[in-house]
Amino acid sequence: MTGEHMQLLSAALQGFTVLAQNVTDVADGAFRAFVVNGYPAPSYSPVVCLERQLPQADTLEAVSAYWRQQWGPAYPPGFVFCPCDRTPPRHAADGWRRVEPLHIIVESSRPRRPQVRPPFTLSTVRLGDSVTDVQFQAVVAACFPETRQNPEQILAPFHRARALTELIIISHGDPPRPVAASAVTARGDTAFQTRGAVVKPYRGLGFSRVMQEAALGRCHALGATTAVTATRNPRVLGVNRPSLELWIYQYQPNDANDDF
């Protein structure tokens, strides 16, 4: 692993701690787990392999045991692995399958006040404003179907975090209707951006990048020097942005021998 990759990975791990309630060692220190209660997704609660090679079956059994204790049987055990500059093997061990990459963007915060053209408007509001909170929940629920049954839980990680969260909203029309949203949470010198979402009819207009720029500006205003974004959407990456791929592996024993 190169020095640049080590720096990016270190920044990524620091970014996860902004929302995570606790951090624990797993499998005798071979893994580091980040836990946001109620959110087993790797964008929030990754179990990160700290080794340079994929672990052996006995180590992954320890990961499975940890996962079952933490999250129960409703979600398949998983972990993320940093392969540096190559695509890792499809399978880590019997039943462990490579799924997709988690893209980590690491940037320095800076004073920014991006603009959108009328009839669109951009606003950033501290978490706790009743109107903005509802708008944010509506956009996220529209883009992430798994949140629709319990939309009030969308904001729960931000309320539990010992950090400051601001919500970024792009609206359209009069009266304004939210069409894109993101959240940036800052603690100390690190900020973590998550829940970036653009409603379908308004995708392709560059709003993801506008929210990224707005987040960098708000990070700077909140005193953070580094902004970390975790996303599974490669379109968010842009060009020439410092980023790292953490490949997601899940335990899927019935599909272990399938190619994809």
One Martini backbone bead per residue (centre of mass of N, CA, C, O) as a GRO file, in nm:
protein
  260
    1MET     BB    1   0.094   0.038   0.025
    2THR     BB    2   0.082   0.351  -0.024
    3GLY     BB    3   0.111   0.658   0.112
    4GLU     BB    4  -0.149   0.770  -0.013
    5HIS     BB    5  -0.335   0.540   0.075
    6MET     BB    6  -0.286   0.568   0.377
    7GLN     BB    7  -0.397   0.856   0.402
    8LEU     BB    8  -0.682   0.798   0.294
    9LEU     BB    9  -0.754   0.576   0.496
   10SER     BB   10  -0.717   0.744   0.751
   11ALA     BB   11  -0.933   0.955   0.674
   12ALA     BB   12  -1.169   0.760   0.646
   13LEU     BB   13  -1.170   0.656   0.938
   14GLN     BB   14  -1.213   0.935   1.062
   15GLY     BB   15  -1.485   0.989   0.923
   16PHE     BB   16  -1.650   0.757   1.056
   17THR     BB   17  -1.626   0.876   1.358
   18VAL     BB   18  -1.835   1.108   1.346
   19LEU     BB   19  -2.095   0.897   1.369
   20ALA     BB   20  -1.976   0.697   1.541
   21GLN     BB   21  -2.016   0.558   1.863
   22ASN     BB   22  -1.809   0.318   1.799
   23VAL     BB   23  -1.496   0.139   1.838
   24THR     BB   24  -1.367  -0.185   1.722
   25ASP     BB   25  -1.209  -0.478   1.755
   26VAL     BB   26  -1.145  -0.741   1.512
   27ALA     BB   27  -0.988  -1.021   1.488
   28ASP     BB   28  -0.726  -0.936   1.644
   29GLY     BB   29  -0.704  -0.649   1.468
   30ALA     BB   30  -0.773  -0.699   1.152
   31PHE     BB   31  -1.020  -0.523   1.238
   32ARG     BB   32  -1.243  -0.235   1.194
   33ALA     BB   33  -1.525  -0.106   1.370
   34PHE     BB   34  -1.821   0.072   1.277
   35VAL     BB   35  -2.099   0.225   1.473
   36VAL     BB   36  -2.439   0.277   1.366
   37ASN     BB   37  -2.725   0.272   1.490
   38GLY     BB   38  -2.932   0.111   1.245
   39TYR     BB   39  -2.654   0.107   1.040
   40PRO     BB   40  -2.508  -0.155   0.850
   41ALA     BB   41  -2.398   0.004   0.639
   42PRO     BB   42  -2.086   0.078   0.495
   43SER     BB   43  -2.127   0.396   0.494
   44TYR     BB   44  -2.139   0.378   0.826
   45SER     BB   45  -2.065   0.047   0.923
   46PRO     BB   46  -1.775  -0.054   0.882
   47VAL     BB   47  -1.571  -0.342   0.818
   48VAL     BB   48  -1.224  -0.311   0.835
   49CYS     BB   49  -0.958  -0.414   0.660
   50LEU     BB   50  -0.602  -0.398   0.764
   51GLU     BB   51  -0.499  -0.575   0.556
   52ARG     BB   52  -0.324  -0.654   0.248
   53GLN     BB   53  -0.489  -0.916   0.266
   54LEU     BB   54  -0.700  -1.148   0.245
   55PRO     BB   55  -0.856  -1.329   0.456
   56GLN     BB   56  -0.913  -1.599   0.625
   57ALA     BB   57  -1.159  -1.808   0.730
   58ASP     BB   58  -1.116  -1.776   1.041
   59THR     BB   59  -1.134  -1.467   1.041
   60LEU     BB   60  -1.420  -1.450   0.908
   61GLU     BB   61  -1.564  -1.590   1.140
   62ALA     BB   62  -1.517  -1.357   1.338
   63VAL     BB   63  -1.680  -1.155   1.174
   64SER     BB   64  -1.950  -1.305   1.184
   65ALA     BB   65  -1.977  -1.307   1.492
   66TYR     BB   66  -1.981  -1.005   1.526
   67TRP     BB   67  -2.221  -0.943   1.342
   68ARG     BB   68  -2.437  -1.109   1.489
   69GLN     BB   69  -2.408  -0.950   1.756
   70GLN     BB   70  -2.473  -0.662   1.634
   71TRP     BB   71  -2.717  -0.737   1.388
   72GLY     BB   72  -2.787  -1.008   1.326
   73PRO     BB   73  -2.974  -1.202   1.073
   74ALA     BB   74  -3.089  -0.975   0.864
   75TYR     BB   75  -2.782  -0.940   0.783
   76PRO     BB   76  -2.519  -0.983   0.599
   77PRO     BB   77  -2.213  -1.030   0.626
   78GLY     BB   78  -1.940  -0.777   0.632
   79PHE     BB   79  -1.675  -0.610   0.434
   80VAL     BB   80  -1.383  -0.406   0.383
   81PHE     BB   81  -1.137  -0.352   0.109
   82CYS     BB   82  -0.800  -0.245   0.032
   83PRO     BB   83  -0.633  -0.280  -0.299
   84CYS     BB   84  -0.561  -0.017  -0.427
   85ASP     BB   85  -0.467  -0.076  -0.780
   86ARG     BB   86  -0.679  -0.322  -0.760
   87THR     BB   87  -0.877  -0.585  -0.825
   88PRO     BB   88  -1.018  -0.801  -0.642
   89PRO     BB   89  -1.131  -1.082  -0.569
   90ARG     BB   90  -1.440  -1.233  -0.580
   91HIS     BB   91  -1.321  -1.423  -0.346
   92ALA     BB   92  -1.221  -1.480  -0.012
   93ALA     BB   93  -1.416  -1.720   0.062
   94ASP     BB   94  -1.634  -1.929   0.153
   95GLY     BB   95  -1.916  -1.719   0.072
   96TRP     BB   96  -1.730  -1.475  -0.011
   97ARG     BB   97  -1.838  -1.175  -0.182
   98ARG     BB   98  -1.799  -0.954  -0.421
   99VAL     BB   99  -1.983  -0.657  -0.490
  100GLU     BB  100  -1.872  -0.345  -0.428
  101PRO     BB  101  -1.778  -0.022  -0.425
  102LEU     BB  102  -1.647   0.212  -0.192
  103HIS     BB  103  -1.638   0.553  -0.214
  104ILE     BB  104  -1.366   0.772  -0.116
  105ILE     BB  105  -1.365   1.114  -0.035
  106VAL     BB  106  -1.080   1.345  -0.006
  107GLU     BB  107  -1.090   1.682   0.126
  108SER     BB  108  -1.032   2.010   0.146
  109SER     BB  109  -1.136   2.265   0.297
  110ARG     BB  110  -1.327   2.562   0.183
  111PRO     BB  111  -1.422   2.853   0.073
  112ARG     BB  112  -1.775   2.825  -0.018
  113ARG     BB  113  -2.044   2.957  -0.261
  114PRO     BB  114  -2.247   2.808  -0.426
  115GLN     BB  115  -2.449   2.821  -0.722
  116VAL     BB  116  -2.781   2.857  -0.851
  117ARG     BB  117  -3.014   2.867  -1.088
  118PRO     BB  118  -3.281   2.994  -1.177
  119PRO     BB  119  -3.538   2.841  -0.988
  120PHE     BB  120  -3.305   2.780  -0.797
  121THR     BB  121  -3.209   2.687  -0.455
  122LEU     BB  122  -2.971   2.742  -0.182
  123SER     BB  123  -2.938   2.569   0.140
  124THR     BB  124  -2.821   2.604   0.488
  125VAL     BB  125  -2.909   2.404   0.780
  126ARG     BB  126  -2.948   2.337   1.091
  127LEU     BB  127  -3.015   2.096   1.278
  128GLY     BB  128  -3.377   2.135   1.385
  129ASP     BB  129  -3.533   2.235   1.154
  130SER     BB  130  -3.845   2.144   1.076
  131VAL     BB  131  -3.861   2.203   0.772
  132THR     BB  132  -3.585   2.092   0.675
  133ASP     BB  133  -3.608   1.809   0.789
  134VAL     BB  134  -3.851   1.726   0.609
  135GLN     BB  135  -3.717   1.777   0.337
  136PHE     BB  136  -3.488   1.579   0.370
  137GLN     BB  137  -3.658   1.324   0.412
  138ALA     BB  138  -3.804   1.335   0.137
  139VAL     BB  139  -3.558   1.300  -0.048
  140VAL     BB  140  -3.441   1.040   0.071
  141ALA     BB  141  -3.699   0.864   0.042
  142ALA     BB  142  -3.710   0.895  -0.275
  143CYS     BB  143  -3.402   0.751  -0.311
  144PHE     BB  144  -3.449   0.550  -0.045
  145PRO     BB  145  -3.659   0.294   0.000
  146GLU     BB  146  -3.565   0.179   0.291
  147THR     BB  147  -3.680   0.461   0.442
  148ARG     BB  148  -4.004   0.479   0.415
  149GLN     BB  149  -4.113   0.327   0.676
  150ASN     BB  150  -3.880   0.514   0.856
  151PRO     BB  151  -3.805   0.839   0.822
  152GLU     BB  152  -3.717   0.935   1.114
  153GLN     BB  153  -3.435   0.767   1.100
  154ILE     BB  154  -3.259   0.948   0.916
  155LEU     BB  155  -3.168   1.154   1.166
  156ALA     BB  156  -3.054   0.986   1.405
  157PRO     BB  157  -2.738   0.992   1.370
  158PHE     BB  158  -2.720   1.304   1.407
  159HIS     BB  159  -2.844   1.324   1.693
  160ARG     BB  160  -2.629   1.122   1.831
  161ALA     BB  161  -2.409   1.291   1.756
  162ARG     BB  162  -2.107   1.460   1.864
  163ALA     BB  163  -2.216   1.693   1.647
  164LEU     BB  164  -2.235   1.894   1.360
  165THR     BB  165  -2.531   1.955   1.157
  166GLU     BB  166  -2.592   2.010   0.807
  167LEU     BB  167  -2.835   2.103   0.566
  168ILE     BB  168  -2.865   2.046   0.216
  169ILE     BB  169  -3.069   2.246  -0.011
  170ILE     BB  170  -3.248   2.198  -0.317
  171SER     BB  171  -3.470   2.413  -0.490
  172HIS     BB  172  -3.800   2.449  -0.659
  173GLY     BB  173  -3.974   2.714  -0.705
  174ASP     BB  174  -4.323   2.852  -0.632
  175PRO     BB  175  -4.301   2.706  -0.400
  176PRO     BB  176  -4.052   2.548  -0.261
  177ARG     BB  177  -3.899   2.237  -0.383
  178PRO     BB  178  -3.735   1.966  -0.300
  179VAL     BB  179  -3.453   1.795  -0.505
  180ALA     BB  180  -3.203   1.818  -0.299
  181ALA     BB  181  -2.964   1.644  -0.073
  182SER     BB  182  -2.757   1.692   0.228
  183ALA     BB  183  -2.500   1.596   0.473
  184VAL     BB  184  -2.301   1.766   0.731
  185THR     BB  185  -2.049   1.647   0.963
  186ALA     BB  186  -1.881   1.796   1.249
  187ARG     BB  187  -1.556   1.702   1.409
  188GLY     BB  188  -1.331   1.893   1.448
  189ASP     BB  189  -1.117   1.831   1.159
  190THR     BB  190  -1.379   1.656   1.069
  191ALA     BB  191  -1.588   1.562   0.790
  192PHE     BB  192  -1.919   1.417   0.699
  193GLN     BB  193  -2.067   1.306   0.403
  194THR     BB  194  -2.424   1.241   0.348
  195ARG     BB  195  -2.717   1.167   0.183
  196GLY     BB  196  -2.697   1.202  -0.112
  197ALA     BB  197  -2.970   1.353  -0.312
  198VAL     BB  198  -3.159   1.311  -0.626
  199VAL     BB  199  -3.423   1.364  -0.792
  200LYS     BB  200  -3.483   1.226  -1.088
  201PRO     BB  201  -3.567   1.481  -1.277
  202TYR     BB  202  -3.271   1.628  -1.158
  203ARG     BB  203  -3.073   1.472  -1.298
  204GLY     BB  204  -2.777   1.596  -1.460
  205LEU     BB  205  -2.729   1.911  -1.324
  206GLY     BB  206  -2.492   1.912  -1.089
  207PHE     BB  207  -2.587   1.881  -0.780
  208SER     BB  208  -2.375   1.705  -0.647
  209ARG     BB  209  -2.141   1.909  -0.676
  210VAL     BB  210  -2.273   2.145  -0.531
  211MET     BB  211  -2.292   1.993  -0.257
  212GLN     BB  212  -1.992   1.948  -0.228
  213GLU     BB  213  -1.913   2.246  -0.220
  214ALA     BB  214  -2.093   2.322   0.018
  215ALA     BB  215  -1.959   2.127   0.219
  216LEU     BB  216  -1.676   2.252   0.213
  217GLY     BB  217  -1.771   2.526   0.321
  218ARG     BB  218  -1.900   2.422   0.589
  219CYS     BB  219  -1.653   2.289   0.704
  220HIS     BB  220  -1.491   2.547   0.730
  221ALA     BB  221  -1.699   2.698   0.915
  222LEU     BB  222  -1.678   2.448   1.139
  223GLY     BB  223  -1.343   2.376   1.145
  224ALA     BB  224  -1.281   2.188   0.917
  225THR     BB  225  -1.019   2.041   0.702
  226THR     BB  226  -1.175   1.764   0.643
  227ALA     BB  227  -1.348   1.585   0.378
  228VAL     BB  228  -1.579   1.307   0.387
  229THR     BB  229  -1.693   1.068   0.135
  230ALA     BB  230  -1.952   0.819   0.104
  231THR     BB  231  -1.996   0.610  -0.195
  232ARG     BB  232  -2.163   0.412  -0.463
  233ASN     BB  233  -2.146   0.654  -0.668
  234PRO     BB  234  -1.938   0.720  -0.936
  235ARG     BB  235  -2.056   1.008  -1.027
  236VAL     BB  236  -1.942   1.167  -0.770
  237LEU     BB  237  -1.631   1.181  -0.822
  238GLY     BB  238  -1.526   1.278  -1.080
  239VAL     BB  239  -1.227   1.473  -1.132
  240ASN     BB  240  -0.939   1.467  -0.963
  241ARG     BB  241  -1.019   1.318  -0.692
  242PRO     BB  242  -0.954   1.221  -0.387
  243SER     BB  243  -0.951   0.857  -0.379
  244LEU     BB  244  -1.114   0.548  -0.259
  245GLU     BB  245  -1.131   0.190  -0.260
  246LEU     BB  246  -1.384  -0.010  -0.098
  247TRP     BB  247  -1.444  -0.335  -0.093
  248ILE     BB  248  -1.731  -0.528  -0.090
  249TYR     BB  249  -1.811  -0.795   0.136
  250GLN     BB  250  -2.020  -1.090   0.134
  251TYR     BB  251  -2.220  -1.333   0.281
  252GLN     BB  252  -2.297  -1.582   0.007
  253PRO     BB  253  -2.330  -1.911  -0.008
  254ASN     BB  254  -2.525  -1.958  -0.266
  255ASP     BB  255  -2.304  -1.762  -0.455
  256ALA     BB  256  -1.994  -1.838  -0.438
  257ASN     BB  257  -1.963  -1.971  -0.755
  258ASP     BB  258  -2.034  -1.714  -0.894
  259ASP     BB  259  -2.042  -1.509  -1.156
  260PHE     BB  260  -2.026  -1.122  -1.247
   0.00000   0.00000   0.00000
